[in-house]
């Protein structure tokens, strides 16, 4: 099968940026505590800033809402969850009074951002390095296998109107990769077989996060959420999948025993 040269034209830049991000991220994941919380605060604030800019909000409004998001996420570490939750949702509600248009999109997307950020901190604090690494690898495996399978195998597009480059082969490869990662962690930790299903579900949620952001960009007529990350676009372009997975994981951990016990 012949591959067009442009299939991997951006691979070198993506890999360099990806390695830097992976180094920073894994260091924070390993360190935990305030190091990890600080990284989440920076990411969440940047995500809200990028979202507001994409939705047509001016720079001052973007900075104000991004700063508000940082304070709210920080509060989730300092305050009991029941008190922090209203502050997290206030960031989404505040956009209704600040933005002149696209309020519904901001409301929905910011709610996901804030609860996912809260969930990441809670997950790392509650379950430690091993299970935070599992989550990161599920999302990264979904993205990496999807990228290579989509470009090598190709085939029918998944949803060309929203995400022209995403293929069914890449989508399914992401599920398979996530299932394998779940199996590895199940074997290493002695967890129950449900972990494989949870891993695949988080892979799907990761892809949904990617598709949701693609839909917003297509509606707003922008290619990337920003130009902060060479080869990847903006921070939202890099972390959209993690947002989707983390958001679902908050629900999973409230409905099931986690990690899944062996049967």
C-alpha positions in Angstrom: 0.0 0.0 0.0 1.6 3.3 -1.1 1.5 6.1 1.4 1.3 9.7 0.3 4.3 11.7 1.6 2.0 14.1 3.4 0.6 11.3 5.4 3.4 11.7 8.0 4.5 15.3 7.0 3.8 16.6 10.5 5.0 13.5 12.4 8.5 14.9 13.4 7.0 18.1 14.9 4.2 16.2 16.6 6.6 13.7 18.1 9.0 16.4 19.5 6.1 18.4 21.0 4.5 15.2 22.2 7.7 14.0 23.9 8.0 17.3 25.8 4.4 17.2 26.9 4.8 13.6 27.9 7.9 14.4 29.9 6.2 17.2 31.8 2.9 15.3 32.2 4.5 12.1 33.5 6.7 13.9 35.9 3.7 15.7 37.4 1.7 12.4 37.5 4.6 10.7 39.3 5.1 13.6 41.7 1.4 14.0 42.5 0.2 16.4 45.1 0.6 20.1 44.3 2.8 19.4 41.3 0.0 17.5 39.6 -2.7 20.0 40.8 -0.6 22.9 39.5 -0.4 21.3 36.0 -4.2 20.6 36.0 -4.8 24.3 37.0 -2.7 25.6 34.1 -4.3 23.2 31.6 -7.9 24.0 32.7 -7.3 27.7 32.6 -5.7 27.5 29.2 -8.6 25.3 27.9 -11.2 27.8 29.0 -9.1 30.7 27.5 -8.8 28.9 24.2 -12.5 28.0 24.2 -13.6 31.6 24.8 -11.3 32.8 22.0 -12.7 30.1 19.6 -16.3 31.1 20.4 -15.6 34.8 19.6 -15.0 36.2 23.0 -12.4 39.0 23.3 -9.0 38.6 24.9 -10.1 40.3 28.1 -13.1 38.1 28.6 -11.0 35.0 27.7 -8.4 36.0 30.4 -11.1 36.7 32.9 -12.9 33.4 32.5 -9.6 31.5 32.2 -8.5 33.0 35.5 -11.8 32.2 37.1 -11.4 28.6 36.0 -7.9 28.5 37.6 -9.2 29.7 40.9 -12.1 27.3 40.8 -9.9 24.3 40.1 -7.5 25.3 42.8 -10.5 25.5 45.2 -11.3 21.9 44.5 -8.0 21.0 46.1 -8.4 23.2 49.1 -12.1 22.8 49.9 -14.3 19.8 50.5 -15.8 18.6 47.2 -19.3 19.5 48.1 -18.3 23.2 48.6 -16.0 23.3 45.6 -18.5 21.9 43.1 -20.7 25.1 42.9 -17.5 27.1 42.3 -16.6 24.8 39.4 -20.0 25.2 37.8 -20.0 28.9 38.4 -17.3 29.2 35.7 -19.7 27.8 33.2 -22.6 29.8 34.4 -20.6 33.0 34.3 -20.1 32.8 30.5 -23.8 33.4 30.0 -23.3 36.9 31.4 -19.9 37.5 29.8 -20.3 36.2 26.3 -22.5 37.8 23.7 -23.0 34.7 21.5 -22.3 30.9 21.5 -23.4 30.8 25.2 -24.8 27.2 25.0 -21.6 25.8 23.5 -19.5 27.6 26.2 -21.9 26.3 29.0 -21.7 22.7 27.9 -18.0 22.6 27.0 -16.9 24.4 30.1 -18.9 22.2 32.4 -17.1 19.2 30.9 -13.7 21.0 31.3 -14.3 21.9 34.9 -15.7 18.5 36.0 -12.9 16.7 34.1 -10.2 18.8 35.7 -11.8 18.2 39.2 -12.0 14.4 38.3 -8.3 14.2 37.4 -7.2 15.7 40.7 -9.6 13.5 42.7 -8.5 10.4 40.7 -4.7 11.0 41.3 -5.3 11.8 45.0 -7.5 8.8 45.6 -5.9 6.1 43.5 -2.3 7.1 43.1 0.3 7.0 40.4 -0.5 3.5 39.0 -4.1 4.3 38.1 -3.4 7.8 36.9 -0.8 6.2 34.6 -3.4 3.8 33.4 -5.8 6.6 32.4 -3.0 8.5 30.6 -2.0 5.4 28.7 -5.5 4.5 27.7 -6.0 8.0 26.2 -2.5 8.1 24.6 -2.9 4.6 23.2 -6.2 5.5 21.7 -4.7 8.6 20.0 -1.5 7.0 18.8 -2.9 3.8 17.5 -5.8 5.8 15.9 -3.3 8.1 14.2 -1.1 5.4 12.7 -3.9 3.0 11.8 -5.9 5.8 10.1 -2.9 6.8 8.0 -1.6 3.3 7.2 -4.9 1.4 6.8 -7.1 4.2 5.9 -10.6 3.3 4.7 -14.0 4.8 5.3 -14.2 8.0 7.2 -15.8 8.0 10.6 -17.6 11.4 10.4 -16.1 13.4 7.5 -18.3 16.5 8.0 -16.9 17.0 11.5 -13.5 15.3 11.5 -12.3 14.7 7.9 -9.2 12.8 8.9 -10.7 10.3 11.4 -11.3 6.8 10.0 -13.2 3.8 11.2 -9.9 1.8 11.1 -8.2 4.4 13.5 -11.3 4.5 15.7 -11.5 0.7 16.2 -7.7 0.5 16.6 -8.0 2.9 19.5 -10.5 0.6 21.2 -8.3 -2.4 20.7 -5.3 -0.6 22.1 -7.3 0.6 25.1 -8.5 -2.9 25.8 -5.0 -4.3 25.7 -3.8 -1.6 28.1 -6.7 -2.5 30.4 -5.7 -6.2 30.2 -2.1 -5.4 31.1 -3.1 -3.4 34.1 -5.6 -6.0 35.1 -2.8 -8.6 35.0 -0.3 -6.4 36.9 -2.7 -5.2 39.6 -5.0 -8.2 40.1 -8.1 -6.2 39.2 -11.2 -7.7 37.8 -12.0 -8.2 34.1 -14.3 -5.2 34.1 -11.2 -3.1 33.8 -11.0 -4.0 30.1 -14.5 -2.8 29.5 -13.9 0.4 31.4 -10.7 1.0 29.4 -12.6 0.6 26.1 -15.4 2.8 27.3 -12.8 5.5 28.3 -11.3 5.1 24.8 -14.7 5.8 23.3 -15.2 8.8 25.6 -11.8 10.1 24.6 -12.8 9.9 21.0 -16.0 11.7 21.8 -14.1 14.5 23.4 -12.0 14.8 20.2 -15.1 14.8 18.0 -16.8 17.4 20.2 -13.9 19.8 19.9 -13.7 19.2 16.2 -17.4 20.0 15.9 -16.8 23.3 17.7 -13.8 24.2 15.6 -15.7 23.4 12.4 -18.7 25.5 13.5 -16.5 28.4 14.3 -14.4 28.1 11.2 -11.0 27.6 12.9 -8.4 24.9 12.3 -6.8 24.8 15.8 -7.9 26.0 19.2 -4.7 28.1 19.3 -1.0 27.9 18.1 0.6 27.2 21.5 1.8 23.7 20.7 3.7 23.2 17.4 2.4 20.2 15.5 -0.7 19.9 17.7 -2.3 23.3 17.5 -3.6 24.4 20.9 -3.8 22.8 24.4 -7.4 21.9 23.7 -6.4 20.0 20.6 -4.0 17.9 22.7 -6.2 17.4 25.7 -9.7 17.0 24.2 -9.5 13.2 24.5 -8.3 13.3 28.1 -11.2 15.6 29.0 -13.7 13.1 27.6 -12.1 10.2 29.4 -11.7 12.0 32.7 -15.4 13.2 32.5 -16.6 9.6 32.1 -14.3 8.3 34.8 -15.9 10.6 37.3 -19.2 8.9 36.5 -17.6 5.4 36.5 -16.0 5.9 39.9 -19.3 7.1 41.4 -21.3 4.1 40.0 -18.9 1.2 40.3 -16.2 -0.2 42.6 -12.9 1.1 41.3 -10.5 -0.5 40.7 -12.8 -3.4 39.7 -12.3 -6.3 42.2 -11.6 -9.8 40.8 -14.7 -12.0 40.5 
